[in-house]
Amino acid sequence: MGKVSIVRTDAGLQESILKSIDLIGGLGQFLNHDDRIMLKPNLNGTEGVTNPDVTESLIGILVSYGVKEIIIAESTFGNAGMTDLFFEKTGYRSLAEKHGIKLLNLNRSEAVNFKVQQPVIMKELKIAKEVFDGYKLINIPVMKVHYATAITLSMKNLKGLLAGDEKRHFHEVGLEKAIVDLNNSIKPVLNIVDCTHCMERMGPRGGDIIDLNLIVAGGDCAETDYVGCLLMGYMPEEAKHLDYYLKLNRIATERIEIKGEKIEDVKYNFKKVEMDRIIPQGFRVEEKNACSACMNALLLSCQFMGGQVNIAADIYMGSKSSPGKSTGSLRIGFGNCACRRASYDIKIKGCPPYPFALKESLKDR
């Protein structure tokens, strides 16, 4: 069974990251000096993203080690233009230019059909071609809560390697089990979890930022996430993708060796996403094949309404949703996918919609 380290960042980010790696065996256990490295941060938005200072510190460590090449790769919700925007807004474009590193927008990548061994729910995965171009993958997720998966850490961050419409397809077939198939197919050599600036109460966007000033490192995604889950005050059973994976692969969590800080000394109970408290009582939501970007936008929209909602509304989301027989409630199409399929009393367009648009559309009703 593997090792997972927990390190405070008091000594500085580069020193702390290097210490976190040394505690689990050192860089030489995971890399060779002539390796080509693909760094995969979480840049799916402009808040709650992987701290660019963490990524830059890791780049410094890799350069000193003498690796042959480093690239940064990501695909976000929306299209390639959205990913480019997030590269710019998060400071990653400037970071890449500063270090002469290629910034790879995987939303422009060719999709490779990858056959899943012993699939849970997906027989094939559409993965960006560059993932198979000889790079060793280092996963750099950020610690956050998530409305659909409870937590988002190493395992879920690999969704950014999917190409085409595969992210949306994951939601259609069953997100938690699809994440298991992805993690049984793609294996980073190293996971460095950014726990400097984390997100609670809402996620993957729109939550509260908290500073834990920790780094968690491990060679195995699920073992790393198990430790991260406990640090966040969650039980593994609450994060179904993690629970499925641990049981399917018969991982004996009691044998994971935790190095550095003790969990009980640095644990912080994250405020969880509470869907029932966010969506107004008079709203009925029907989502069929809706992506996490639209769902998160709806939750943010409901939050921004401030709870003062006295309207009964049926909200339809996703590429396969369509209103049936009228219930007498206001019928709202939310997001471009739903709006293309049918007529509604209100159409709130966007990919995803602007979070204040729902409030504006209802203010005179």
N, C-alpha and C positions, 0 to 999 in steps of 0.2 A: 504494500500500500504506500501511497505517495506522501509527500510533505507539503504543508501549506504554511506560509509565514505571515505574521502580522507585525508590522513595524510602524512606529510613530515617525512622523516626518520632522521632528524637532531639529534634527541635525542637518536639515536641508534635503531637498527632493532627490538630487542625484545620489547623495550618500545613502539615503534611506532606501531608494530603489535597489541600489547595488547590494546593500545589506540584506534586503528581502530575498534577493536572488541567491546570495551566498548562503543564507540559512537553509535553502532547499537544495543545495548541491553546487551552486556556482554556475556561471555562464557556460563553462566548459562541458557541463552535463547536458546542455540543451543546444549548443551551437558550435560550429566550427568556424575558424577564422575566415574561410573563403565563402561563407554562406551569403546568399541573397535573402534579404529580410523584407517581408511585408508586414507593416504595422497596421492594425485594424482598431482605430479608436471608435467611440460612439459619438457621431456628429449629427444625430437625427433631430436637428433643431438648432436654436441659438442659446438655449439655456439647458442646464443639466447635461452638458456634454463633457467628454473627457478633457480635463484641464490641459491646455496646450503646454503648460510648464512641466507637467508630468511627462508628456510625450517628448518634449525637447530634452528633458533630463535623460530619458531612456535613449534617445538618439546619441547624446554625448557618450553614454556608456558603450553603445554599440560601435561607435566610431573609434573609441579608445581600444576596444577589443580587436578592431581590424576587420570587420565584416566587409564583404566585397561590394554590396549594394544595399540601400535602404529605400523603400517606397512606402507611401501612406495611401491606403485604399479605403473607400467607403461608398455605399449607396444608401440614400435616404428615401423617405416617402416622397411621393410625387415623381417628377421627371428629373432628367439630368440637369436641367436648369436650376431646379431646387437644390440639388446637391452642390452645384457650383456656388449658389448663393450662401449656403451654410459654410462652405470652405472659406468664403470671404468674411462672413460675419463672425465666425468663431476664431479667426486669426490663424487658421491652418494654412491658408494660401501664403501668408507672409512668412510663417514658420518654414514651409517647404522651400520658398525662395531663398530664405536666409541660409539654409543648409544645403542648397543645391539638390533637393530631393524631389523626385517625381510625385505629384499628387494625382492619384488615379481615381477617376469618377467611374465607379462600377455600373452606374446606370447607363453608361455608353458601351458596356462590354457585351461581347458575344456570349450567349448562354450555351453552356455545355450540359448535356443530359448525363447525369451521373447516377448509375444504378445503385440503389441502397441495399446493403447486405442485411438480411434479417429485418425487413421493414416492419414498423409498427403500423404506419398509416400511409406512407409515401413509398411507392416502388421506385420512382425516379425523382431526382432533384435537378432543377435548372440553376447551375452555379456559374458565376462569372469565370470566363476562360482563364484569366490571369492567375487565378488561384492554383491552377495546375501547371504554371510556367516555371516551376523549379524554385519558388520562394519558400522559405520557412516562415510560418505565420506566428506572429506575436500578437496576442489579443489584449487590448487595453480598454476594457469597459469602464463605465462609471457606475457607482452604487446608487440605485434608485428604486423606488417602489413603482409598480405598474398596474394600471387598472385591469388588465386582462390576465397577467401572469403573476401577480402579487409582487414579485421582485424582478428586476432585470440586472443581470451581472454577466458573467462570461458566456454562459450557454446561449442566452438570447441574443447577445451581441453578434453572434455569427450570422444572424439573419441578414446583416449588411453585406454578406458575400453572395446573396441570391441575385439572380438576374431576371430581367423581363418582368412578368406579372407574378413571379413565384411568391413574393411576399404576400400579395393578396390571396393567392391560392392557399397559403398556409392557414389563413383565417377561415377559408371556405371548408377545408377538410378537417380542421381541428388543430388549433395553434399549438397547444401543449405537446401533443404527440408528434406533430411535425417537427418541432424543435428537437425532440429526442432523435428522430431519424437524421436530422441535420448533424447533430453532435456525434452520432455513431458513424458519420461519413467523413466529416472534416475535423481534423485534430490539430489545434495549435500546438506548437512546441512549448509555449510558455504563456501564462496569463498573468498580467499585472493589473489588478483592480484599483482604479483611482477612487480612493475614499477620502480625498481632500475636501472637495465640495460636493456633497451628496444631495439627493432630493427626496422629500417625504410628502405625505398627504395627498399628492396627485402626481401622476406620472404616466407616460414618459416625459410629458411637458406640463408646465403650469403649476408645479408644486412649490414647496418652500425649500430653499437652499440651506443646508446645515453643514458646518465645518467639523468633520471628524479628524482630519489631518492624520490619516492612516494610509498605508499601502498594504494590500493583501496580494501575495504571489503564490502561484502553484503551477505545476506542470499539467495537471488534469483539470478540465473545465468543471466537471461535476464536483470533484473534491474541493476545488477552490470555492465554488458557489455554495457548497454545504457550509463551509466555515463562514462565508459572507452572510449567508442566510441567518445563522445563529447570531452573528454580530448585529444584525438588524432587528433582532427580537422576534424573528419568525421561526415557526417550526417548518421543517422540510416538507411536511404534508400540505402546507398552505401553498407552496410553489409546485404545482402539479407536474410541470415539465421536469423539475429536479427530482421529485419523488418517483416519477415513472422511470427516469434514467437510472437512478440508484438501485431500484428494485430489479429492473430488467438486466442490468449488468452486474448484479449481485455485489455491489460495492459495500464492504463492511466499514461503515463510517466510524465505528469505534476504533478502527486501526489507523485512521488518518493521523499522522504525526503533526501536531501544531507547534510551530517554532516561533520564537520571539515573544510578543505580548500574549498574555492569557486572555481568552475571550471575556471572562467575567470582569476583567479590569478595564476593558475598552468598549464593552457592549453598549449600544444605544438603541432603545426601542423606537423604531420609526413609526410615525403616524401613518396609518394605512389608508388606502383609497376606500371610501365608503360610498358605493354607487347609489344606494337608496337615499342617502342624505343629500346627494348632489342633484339628482334628476327630480324635478317637481312632481308632486303626487298626481297631478292631472295629466301628465305626459305618459303616453304609451309608446315605447320605442320598438320598432321592428327593423332588425338589421339582418340582411342576408348578403354575405360576402363583402361586408364593409371592412376597410382596412383600419389599422390602429390609428392612423393620422386623423381620419374622419371621426372615429369614436372619441378620441382625445379632444378634438375640436368641439364635439357636442358637450362633453363634460365641462370643458372650459366655458362654453356658451351658457350652460345652465348655472355655473358658478357666478358669472358676470351679471346674471339676472337678479342676483341678490335675494332669491327666495320669494320675491313678491310676484307670484304667478297665480292668477285666478282663471286660467284658460285651460280647457280640455283640448288636447292636441294629440294626434297620431303622427309620429315622426318616422319616416321611412328612410333607410340608409342602405347603401350597397348596390352592387350591379345587378342583383337578382331580386331586389325588393320591388313590390308593386302593390298599390292599395286595392283592396277587395271591395266588398259591399260597404257603403258608407255607414259609419257608426254615429254620425251626427257631430263628431268632433272635427276640429280644424285639421286638415290634412296637409302635412308639411314634408316636402322632399328636401333632404339634407345632403349636400354633396353632389358633385357632378354626375357620379354614377347613377344615383337614384333619380336625379332630375331629368336624365335623358330617357328614362323608361316610361314615364307616365305624366299625366296632368295632376297638379296639386293646387290647393288653395294658395299656398305659398311655396316658392322655390328658392332655396338658399344654396346658391352655387358656390363652387370653389373646390380646390383639391389640395388641402382641405378648406372648408369655408372659414372666413374671417370670424373669430370667436364672438365679436359684438354684433354680427349680422342678425342672429336670431332675436336678440333683444330689440334691435331696431325694427325688425319686421312685425313684431307683436305690440309695439308701444301704443298704437292707435286702435287696438282690437279690444 
